[in-house]
Amino acid sequence: MAALEIIGVPQSNYVWAVRMVCAEKGVPYDYKPDRPHSPAVDAIHPFGKIPVMRHGDVELCESKAIATYIDRVFDGPKVIPDDAKRGAQVEQWVSLGNVEFDKVMIRQYVVGYVFPKEPGKPDMAAIGEAAKRMKPQVEVLDRAVASTGHLVGDSLTLADINILPMLFYANRFEEGKALLGAAKNLSAYMERHFARPSFQASKPPPPAK
Ligand SMILES: N[C@@H](CCC(=O)N[C@@H](CS)C(=O)NCC(=O)O)C(=O)O
């Protein structure tokens, strides 16, 4: 079989999720840590975003599509259950993750700290607003993981894999840490899943000082 290629810098929460899927399933891949809008990325994603994937003559963008392809084509534990109800629940949480949680937790909150419009000067008013919007999201997730320690059913799925890197990044900054720390079920969930070998194996290197 042709080699699977995953392309995108490791710091991206979506690249992290796709690499974690491979690690959970034990799927080997050639890794190319290219930036968004690099020629290799632009050749596959119409808007130059990461991750992108190549497998023989199959080229894909969008993390959900990539994860679905890998789950179907390769052996290893399924991260999207075949069962119609469970599979749709995973779809639901991935969609919520990409449309709601990523928008607030990553694009507004984390990016506000990491890539401020004025270098070295995060806009604390905008970050405060993002933290306010994050609060009900954290409460929703806290309730969702309360009974089984997973978002869907009682085992790890793409629903969890998609959201874990977002939670990791949100937890790196003061307001996020306080909100997540107050959510007891979610804190336990994060602690347990952050320790998974697949999460650790696909974790980006610490930022250069
Ligand atoms: N819906 C896409 C989102 C991908 C995405 O937003 N990637 C970010 C990095 S985390 C990116 O490439 N940003 C560059 C840009 O927006 O120009 C997916 O699930 O793959």
The ligand as an SDF file (V2000), in Angstrom:
LIG
                    3D

 20 19  0  0  0  0  0  0  0  0999 V2000
  -11.9380   22.9920    9.2250 N   0  0  0  0  0  0  0  0  0  0  0  0
  -10.5040   22.8300    9.0380 C   0  0  0  0  0  0  0  0  0  0  0  0
   -9.7760   23.9110    9.8190 C   0  0  0  0  0  0  0  0  0  0  0  0
   -8.3000   23.9190    9.5490 C   0  0  0  0  0  0  0  0  0  0  0  0
   -7.6510   25.1610   10.1230 C   0  0  0  0  0  0  0  0  0  0  0  0
   -8.2980   26.1620   10.4770 O   0  0  0  0  0  0  0  0  0  0  0  0
   -6.3140   25.1010   10.2010 N   0  0  0  0  0  0  0  0  0  0  0  0
   -5.5850   26.2540   10.6430 C   0  0  0  0  0  0  0  0  0  0  0  0
   -4.4590   25.8240   11.6020 C   0  0  0  0  0  0  0  0  0  0  0  0
   -5.1210   25.1430   13.1020 S   0  0  0  0  0  0  0  0  0  0  0  0
   -4.9620   26.9420    9.4500 C   0  0  0  0  0  0  0  0  0  0  0  0
   -4.4620   26.2900    8.5570 O   0  0  0  0  0  0  0  0  0  0  0  0
   -5.0130   28.2810    9.4260 N   0  0  0  0  0  0  0  0  0  0  0  0
   -4.4310   29.0680    8.3910 C   0  0  0  0  0  0  0  0  0  0  0  0
   -5.4310   30.0210    7.7930 C   0  0  0  0  0  0  0  0  0  0  0  0
   -6.5760   30.1150    8.2830 O   0  0  0  0  0  0  0  0  0  0  0  0
   -5.0860   30.6950    6.8460 O   0  0  0  0  0  0  0  0  0  0  0  0
  -10.0880   21.4210    9.4730 C   0  0  0  0  0  0  0  0  0  0  0  0
  -10.8340   20.7880   10.2470 O   0  0  0  0  0  0  0  0  0  0  0  0
   -9.0480   20.9150    9.0060 O   0  0  0  0  0  0  0  0  0  0  0  0
  1  2  1  0
  2  3  1  0
  2 18  1  0
  3  4  1  0
  4  5  1  0
  5  6  2  0
  5  7  1  0
  7  8  1  0
  8  9  1  0
  8 11  1  0
  9 10  1  0
 11 12  2  0
 11 13  1  0
 13 14  1  0
 14 15  1  0
 15 16  2  0
 15 17  1  0
 18 19  2  0
 18 20  1  0
M  END
$$$$
